[in-house]
Amino acid sequence: MTTDGRLVVLAGGISSRMKKSVAPESSADPALIRDAEVKAKSMIGVGRKGRPFLDYLLFNARQAGYRDVLIVIGEGDDSIRSYYGHKDEDNEFSGLKISYAIQRIPADRTKPMGTADALYQGLKGNVGWAGKRFTVCNSDNLYSEKALALMREHKYRSAMIDYDRRALQFEWSRIERFAVTVKDDGGFLTGIIEKPSKEQIQAATGRDGFVGVSMNIFDLQYDMIFPFLEKVPFHPLRNEKELPEAVTMMVGAIPRCLFAYPLSEHVLDLTEKGDILPVKKYLESHFENAPF
C-alpha cells in the first residue's frame, strides 16, 4: 500500500444553504455576498487580495505533502477549473498536480446525489488509483496542515480525524447538529451518527467528556470503500447518498478497519453567508506566510 499524497476534494455541490441563507447586518464586503450568490462556496474570495477559500486548503495540503489532487466539481459550475486550470511548477502551488472529475446530475434530479456519489464518480473515472490510499475532504472546510498530515502519514488501513467538539468555535446550537462518532475501546470507528439526538450524543461521550465530531475528512483505500459507494442507499429525508453512511457501512462489514484520530482544534466552515466575515478575518490573521 503506497503512501504517496493523493487527495480528493469534494466541490460538486450546488451550495444551496449558502445561496438561501441571509447575510447578517454586519456582513462582509457586498462583493463577497454577490460571490456567494453565483459561485461555488470554495471560490468565494474571502482570502487576502480576494483569493478564494479553496486556495488555503490547497496550500495546507501541499504543506502536508500531498501532490496529486482530484477536485470533484459540479457539471453546471466551471469556476474552479477555469481558475485553477492544471497547476504546474510555475505558480504558488508548485508541486501540485490538479485534475478534475465532474459529478453528473441524473436527468430526473435537480441537484447532485450527495457526497458518496461525488466520491464514487471521482474514483470511477480515476481507476489509476485502484489499490492505493487517498484522503478525501470537503471543499468548504479548512483542514489544518496537521490534520492533513495525520491522514497522509497514518499506519492503519483507513483513518479519519475525530474532532473534539469542545475545540470548535461555532455557536453551540450549530455544534449540537454535527455528526458524532462512535468508537470501540481501541479507537476504531464503529459508526457515524448524523444529526444526533441528545441521547445519542450522551452515549457517544467519553469518560473525559470527549465527544468526537466528523468533519468529513477520511483516508481510505480505493478497493475497500468503492463497493460501499456503489451500494449506499439514499438518505430517507435528505434524498442524497452520503459519504458518512458509506463509511459506516464499510466499518460494519470490515471491523476495526478505520482508526479515528482525536484532534482538538477548530475547523473553518464556509456554509452560510454568516460564515463569510469570520472566515475572512481568520484567514487574514493566520496566513501571513502564505505565498499570496
C-alpha positions, 0 to 999 in steps of 0.5 A: 500500500503506497503512501504517496499524497493523493487527495480528493476534494469534494466541490460538486455541490450546488451550495444551496444553504449558502445561496438561501441563507441571509447575510447578517447586518454586519456582513462582509464586503457586498462583493463577497455576498454577490460571490456567494450568490453565483459561485461555488462556496470554495471560490468565494474570495474571502482570502487576502487580495480576494483569493478564494477559500479553496486556495488555503486548503490547497496550500495546507495540503501541499504543506502536508505533502500531498501532490496529486489532487482530484477536485470533484466539481459540479457539471453546471459550475466551471469556476474552479477549473477555469481558475485553477486550470492544471497547476504546474511548477510555475505558480504558488502551488508548485508541486501540485498536480490538479485534475478534475472529475465532474459529478453528473446530475441524473436527468430526473434530479435537480441537484447532485446525489450527495457526497458518496456519489461525488466520491464514487464518480471521482474514483470511477473515472480515476481507476489509476488509483485502484489499490492505493490510499487517498484522503478525501475532504470537503471543499468548504472546510479548512483542514489544518496542515496537521490534520492533513498530515495525520491522514497522509502519514497514518499506519492503519488501513483507513483513518479519519480525524475525530474532532473534539467538539469542545475545540470548535468555535461555532455557536453551540446550537450549530455544534449540537447538529454535527455528526458524532462518532462512535468508537470501540475501546481501541479507537476504531470507528464503529459508526457515524451518527448524523444529526444526533439526538441528545441521547445519542450524543450522551452515549457517544461521550467519553469518560473525559467528556470527549465527544468526537465530531466528523468533519468529513475528512477520511483516508481510505483505500480505493478497493475497500470503500468503492463497493460501499459507494456503489451500494449506499442507499439514499438518505430517507429525508435528505434524498442524497447518498452520503459519504458518512453512511458509506463509511459506516457501512464499510466499518460494519462489514470490515471491523476495526478497519478505520482508526479515528484520530482525536484532534482538538482544534477548530475547523473553518466552515464556509456554509452560510453567508454568516460564515463569510466575515469570520472566515475572512478575518481568520484567514487574514490573521493566520496566513501571513506566510502564505505565498499570496 
